[in-house]
Amino acid sequence: MQMPRFAVPEALVTEILSKLPVKSVIRFNCVCKYWCSFQTPRFISKHYHNNIKNNSLIPLLQRFDGNADLAFFSQLSVVKDENFLVKQNIHFPFFIHDSPYVWGARHGLFCLHSSCMEDTEVAIWNPSTREFKILPPSSVQRPTYPGLTCDLVVFDCGAFEFDFKADDYKFIRFVTFLFVDSECGIESPDDVTQVELYSLKCDSWKEIPSPNYRPFNSYLNNNCLDGICYWQTAMGNSPDEKVMILSFDMANEKFSVSPILEFVPFFSKTNSEVLVFNGSVGVLVYSVEGIDKSFDLWVVNGGVWTKQFSIESIPGVVNPLGFWKNDELFLLNTNYEVVLFDPSTQELKVLGINTYLDHHREYVSLFFYAESLVSINGIQEHKDHIIHQLVGDASNIDQVDTKYDDG
């Protein structure tokens, strides 16, 4: 006797699927083609915001193996008793000319950019769906000057953010050109900066009028909020230089500059990092010298700066890596170890991650992302692009996922 079939309401199916991991949603699509119809932009947004609401963040550590001269990432476990152990290492053979840097993460997508001055590779990557998109070369016309030859091209800074108005992901980068005299080879005292903007929807680049300020890179890489990107910059000449915030609005594609109050001295005394903290733009200020560092976090709302909190002294640390849940702070210490400071208990926990082989402290960065189903109109990652290497117990736990992991 044939069993009766019960129709499940679409609203219930959507609610259930929106709370599942990306890997499970993809598997269910293979089982039931009908469920593929649920993956509308609205469902994808609901799925992502469920992960944000549940604070389901995944840490990804950007590293550099100095012995092998190769860049790689380590995905960290968030299982309570595993103390942020490395779950898998991820290598990027696609970047054959130089090491990739993360120049922005938004809605579970990463923008990867090589630091190479020539033959620059840029890609957008969704680590959850393992979709990979290689960006086309820039078509922006490079500057030329009579009697001068371009000697060096430097990609200084960049950011990846979502334009809510255009429903588009955009990537902005600053490009500096250094010139030499074509006859005698003497370096020109003046360099030239261009600003380029990539649109994922148009899959093309264009030039943006360059501001009169040059942004500075940050260790924290968490500098975008509601379609606007923020960097630290400076105005004036030494010794009267003032720290400022340079911002770029992805919707109207315009720059603006706003002041930071006098609580931020210039760079000879302190380091300051512009960041987004709990939905507000802020500045993390800490001393340059010494191995016992104090931290002050200031945030701005409605043009008014207020001190969010102070951490009096953390021994043996070099620089911050980023804030975790409950205002905990990841840092890199003098032994090249990743540590986690809990301001509520004043406990400094050394994690099982040692970066002593990385050699380049300035390359070590930490990113946090939530799983996302956002499509980037790319291809499924291939071993020529990305290689995943499971670490420790994760290789046993994930053996059932071998087919999925190998694409």
Secondary structure, DSSP 8 states (H G I E B T S, - for coil): ---------HHHHHHHHTTS-HHHHHHHHHH-HHHHTT--HHHHHHHHHHHHHTT--EEEEEEEETTTTEEEEEEE---GGGTT-EEEEEE-TT--SS-EEEEEEETTEEEEEE--SSS--EEEEETTTTEEEE-----------TTEEEEEEEEEEEEEEEETTTTEEEEEEEEEEEEEETTT--B-S--EEEEEEEETTTTEEEEE---SS--B--SS---EETTEEEEEEEES-TTS-EEEEEEEETTTTEEEEEE--TTS--TTTEEEEEEEETTEEEEEEEESSSSEEEEEEEEEETTEEEEEEEEEEEETEEEEEEE-GGG-EEEEETTSEEEEEETTTTEEEEEEEE-TTT--GGG-EEEEE-------S-EE--TTT-EEEE-TTHHHHGGGGHHHHT-
